[in-house]
Amino acid sequence: MKNTIVGVDLAKDVIQVCIYTNKKVRSNIEMTPPEFIEFLANYTSL
């Protein structure tokens, strides 16, 4: 079974998103709120 964890740190001006799968960090991205909304709209599991 493949588990994917998406951690989100909501700050004032930037949002940090970390994607963790199979015991490894796959992505650690800093984005603006509009970029985060687009990310959520387009996100598919890795």
C-alpha distance (Angstrom), angle and dihedral (degrees) to the residues before:
residue distance angle dihedral
M1 . . .
K2 3.79 . .
N3 3.81 115.4 .
T4 3.77 123.2 -165.9
I5 3.79 121.9 -165.0
V6 3.79 119.8 -165.8
G7 3.80 113.7 -165.1
V8 3.80 118.7 -165.0
D9 3.81 125.9 -165.5
L10 3.80 109.8 -164.4
A11 3.78 111.2 -155.6
K12 3.79 131.7 164.0
D13 3.81 102.9 -90.0
V14 3.81 105.4 4.7
I15 3.79 135.8 39.4
Q16 3.80 121.0 -145.9
V17 3.82 115.2 -149.6
C18 3.81 121.9 -169.8
I19 3.81 121.5 -172.9
Y20 3.81 115.8 -160.0
T21 3.82 123.5 -173.6
N22 3.78 133.0 164.5
K23 3.82 93.1 0.0
K24 3.83 92.6 -55.2
V25 3.80 134.5 100.9
R26 3.79 104.7 -118.0
S27 3.78 98.2 178.9
N28 3.80 138.9 4.3
I29 3.79 109.8 -174.7
E30 3.79 134.4 175.1
M31 3.80 113.8 -150.9
T32 3.77 143.1 163.3
P33 3.83 121.1 -108.7
P34 3.85 92.8 -100.6
E35 3.83 90.1 49.8
F36 3.82 89.4 49.4
I37 3.81 91.6 53.3
E38 3.81 89.5 51.6
F39 3.83 90.2 46.6
L40 3.82 91.1 53.8
A41 3.80 91.9 47.1
N42 3.82 91.9 52.3
Y43 3.83 101.8 32.9
T44 3.78 118.0 126.7
S45 3.78 123.8 173.8
L46 3.80 115.0 -89.0
